[in-house]
């Protein structure tokens, strides 16, 4: 797999992020987090769907864990 293909494969969709959060977070809650700056770093595709680099999502999770400790 070349670099570009690997980079694309490492993008997460909103449903994938919600699943990684255990399935207990609603799509509405996720978007509220985004609006208030509490969600992971994401970017919109031309069709409006959000994507997040897996590394950004994991960094966000680590930060949440660090604040809870």
Buried (B, 14 or more C-beta within 10 A) or exposed (E): EEEEEEEEEBBBBBEBBBEBEEEEBEEEBBEEBBEEEEBBEBEEEEEEEBBBBBEBBBEBBEEEEEEEE
